[in-house]
Amino acid sequence: MVPVFGVWRPVQPKLLRRVHDRLSRTGGCEAVRYEPSRRDANEVVAEIDPVAFLEREYSATNARLRVEFDLKGGRPHYWIQWWEPDVGRGFGWHADETEPEYGPVHLQIEYPDGTTTRQSAVHVDDEHPYRTFERRLTSIPAQLAEVPWE
């Protein structure tokens, strides 16, 4: 894509706008913003109150959700990442070519001790990227219940 006056114009502004609007309407999602800015966004970030988001008690007092898409190329790429900065742990679904041994999508879990594990994750061929986002967003509570943080 050619920059306009030095500003990169994203391929997926409507998709990011839908993600931003959805997170803005979701309980526990606070300070939803575009990164690096609304004008040339390439991801959406939300500060999360985990207790309000999960509607249950939770060990972390804050979290951050980052959602990024790259729709260029033969297959859409995405990164949907939950991160708990105070405890240094998180997980996310990554659809990219960085870990081909796990298939088109992998779940990556990052532990407070600095270790990272990966495993194959469910991938739906030809699913609209927004539908993928919705599916991943609604599965965060269940995924958090399954992650063996200790």
JOKASUL-V436206 format. One line per field, one symbol per residue. ss: DSSP state (h for helix, s for strand, l for the rest). Layout:
BEGIN
ss=???
END
This chain:
BEGIN
ss=lllsllslllllhhhhhhhhhhhhllllssssssslllllllsssssslhhhhhllllllllssssssssllllllssssssssllllsssssssllllhhhlllssssslllllsssssllllllllhhhhhhhhhhhhhhhhhhllll
END
